[in-house]
């Protein structure tokens, strides 16, 4: 089974982006738009990065939508890289003081700051480095592995029941901010491409490669003595590739009740063994199914 990403240029048309920019401005009752206003909370379907990449820059995107740009109180256009580093640091400190928390997270700043998290990352090379420059405490040291990032993409894909968009890589559905993916992989698209490459690699042979040897029960040998035998079995845990294959096969829908996160965001999906591993059920595609949490718990109660 081969998986592919949605074609980048066919996924969203120019007109869809233009209409979305106009709609957000209309929602705000304005004829102009700042980058920080173009967010999901204001009705945006896409991200400012999508608009910038499609039309070259933010000003060009606004011109296409027949909207005006806005200046900050410092006379600097929002989204421009000419924003002074001191202004960025002062704003980080302001948010920390207002929240009375010297260990503010990037999510805190995204919610209360004047500028975007991506701007902070690009200017200082990371959130923790920005906090160090602002003389704030480092709450957590991040050492996230590539597989953890890819696992998070799988969780997002499962939640939405489709390829997640740039603007959807946000808390509480995503463990990591989209700017973390940009720092790790270069772009969000590059992260998606590496995810697809990972889940497609050796998918057909993943079951055989995951065989493990376990010591079996004593068995009779000519009725005289007992020998220890080693039996090859698949592990109980379900790796990311196999989990993705099952979810995709089942259309990100519970096989028991038909519920899906795409229809109800409270639904959580699990991949589980049909015949329990404890009862000699193997971790192979034919013995795995997608279940929502309720159906999975109900099944466990019957075993």
N, C-alpha and C positions, 0 to 999 in steps of 0.2 A: 504494500500500500504506500503510495507516494503522495506527499503533501506539498502544496505550493502556496506562496503568498498571493494575495490579491495584487493584480498589476498596479504599480504605483501611480501611473498616470491615468488609468481608467477608474481608479477607486473614487476620486473626487474631481469633479469638473471645475473649470474656472468660474462658471456662472454660479455653481453651488457655493463657492467660497465668497464671491462677491455678494450674493444675496444674504449670506450669513452675516457678513460684516454690516450690511445695511440693517438687518433685523436686530442685531445687538445694539446698534446706535439708536434705532427706533425704540427699543425697549427702555433705553436710558433717556429718551426724549432729547437726543442730541444730533447735531449734524457733523460731529467730529468724533474721533475715537482714539483713546490711548491704548497702548499694548496691554497695560494692566487691567483695562476694562473689558478686554476681549477674552472672557473666561466663561466657564460652564455655568457659574452662578448667575451670570447675566444673560444666559440663553445661548451661548456660543456652542456650535456643534463641532468646531474644529479648533486648532490651536493657532496662536499668532505665528509660530514657526512654520506652519503649513502655508499660511498666507505669504510670509516673507520669502520662503523658498520658491513658491509658485510664481511670484511676480518680481522677485529680485530683492525687494526690501519693503519695509513697512509702509513708507510713504507711497511707493508705487501701487501697493495693494489698496490703500485708501483712495488713491486717485482713480483706480479702476472702479471703485464703488462710489465714486463721486462724493467722498467724505473729506473732511479737513483734518489736518494733524493738530496736535495740541502741544503746548510747551509746558514744562514744569515751572514751579515758582522760581527756579534758578535760570529760566530761559533756555533750558536744554530739552530737546525733543525726547520724549520717552522712547526707550528702546535703542537710542544711539549709544555707541561705545564710548563717546566722549564724556560720559558722566564721570565726574571726578571720584577717585577712589575714596577720598575723605568723606564725600557725601554718602557713599555706600556704607562705609564703616559707621558713620554717624547715625544712619538709619537703623543699622543692626543694633547699635547700642540703645537707640530710642525704644525699639521693640522690647529689648531685654529689660529696660527700666520700667516700661509700662506694664509688662507682665510680672515684674519683680522676680525675674528668673535669669540668672547668669548662664544657665545651661540650655537656653532656648534651642529648639530643633529647627531644621529647615522647614518643616511643616508649619511651625509657629510663624516663621518669617514670611512664608508664602501667604499666610492668612492676614497678617497685620502690617507687612512691610510695603514700602512704596514701589520697590523694584522687584523683578522676578528672580527666582532661585537660579535660573540659567545664567543670568547676568552676573550674579555673585560667583558662581562656579567658574565662569570664563575669566573673570577679573583676578580671582585669587587662587584658582587651581583647586578649589574644593571648599566645602562648607566649614570644615574644621580649621582650615588655614585662614579663612575669613574671620572666624571667631578668635583665633590666635592674634590676628592683626588688630582686632577690636578689644583685645585684652579680656576676653570672656572665657569662662571655663569650658573645657571639652567634656561633654557628657558621655559620649560613646566613641570608641575607636572602631571604625568600620574596616573589616577585612573580609568583605563578601566575595565568595568564589563565583566563578563563571556559572557553574551549575546552579547555584542559588538564584542568580539572576534569571537563568532560563526557567527554573522551577516557578519563579514568580510570574513569568510570562504565561506559563501553562495555567496557573491559577487565574490570571486575568482573562485568558481565552475561555476558560471554563465558565467564569462568572458571566461574561457577556455572550457566550455561545457563538462567538465569531472572533475574527482578528481584532485585537484591541487597538484603539486609535491613540495617537500621541497625547491628546488632551485627557484621556481616560486613565493614564498612569498616575493616579493620585490616591492618597489615603481616603478612606480606609481599605479600599479594595486592593491597593498595591503596597507592598512592604517598602518599596524603594521609589524615590522620586525619579521622574523621567530624566532629569539632569544627571542623575547617577549613571543611567544607561548611556547618556551622551559622553560622559567622562570615560566610561569603561569600554564602549564599543565605537565611539565616534559619533554615531547618530542612532536614533530610535529605529530607523529602518535597518541599519546594520545589525542591531540587536535581534530584530525579527528574523533577518536572514540567517544569522548564526543559530537561532533557535530551530528554524526549519531544517538547516543542514544537520544539526545535532539529532533531531528526532527521525530524520530520514536515514541516517547512517546506520547500516547493519541492522535495520529494523527486523528484517525477515529472519536473521540469525540470532537475534538477541535472546530468544528463549533457550537455544542450545548453549550459547556462550555463558549463560547464567546458571548452568547446572552446577550443583555442588555435591560433594560426597558426604554422606552421613553414615554412621554405623548403624546397621540394621539389627533386628532381633536375632537371637540365637536360633538356628534352624537345624533340624536333624540331618545327619550325614550318614546314610546307610544304617540308620537306627542305632549307631554305636556311640557317636560323640557329636558334640555341637560345635559348629564353627561360627566365628564372627564374620559377617558379610558386609560389604560396603555397597550401598545403593545410591545411585545418582538421582538427586532430586533438585527441582528448582527452588530458589530461596523463597521464604514467605513474603518478603518485601517486594513491592512492585516498582520497578525503576521508571524513570521519567519517560523514556521512549515508549515503553509498553503501556503506561498510564495514558499517554497522549493518544496512542493508537486506539485504545478501547473507548475513550471519550469521543474521539472523532467518529469512530464506527457507530457509536450509539447516538450521534448527533447531539451530544451534550444534554441528554435527556434521561431522566430516570426510567429504567426499563420496567419498573413495577407500576408506578402511578402516572408516568408521563410528564411530571413536573420538570421545569427547566429554569435556570437563572435568567435566561433571556426574557422570560415572561414574568418571573417573580424574583426580584433581587434578594429575597430572604432565603431562597433555596440554595443549599450547599450540596454539591455532588461528591460522591466517593467512588472509587473503583474497588470492587470487592470480589472475592472468590465465590463462585457458584457452589462448588463442593469445597468446604473449608479445607485449608491447608493442613489443619490438625487431623483431618480425616482422609489424608492422602490425596487431596485435591491439589493439582499442580498450578504454578504461576505461569500459565500459558494463555494465549488469546482466547481460545475456546472455553476456558474455565473462568473468565473474568467478565464482569458486567458493571454498568454504571447504575448506581443507586443514590437517591437522595438520602440525607441523614436520617429522616424519619423511617423510611423503608429499610435502611440498613440496620437501624436499631431494632425495628420490629422483627427483622430476620434473625438477629442475634438472640432475641428473646425466645425464639422458637427452637433454637439449636440446643 
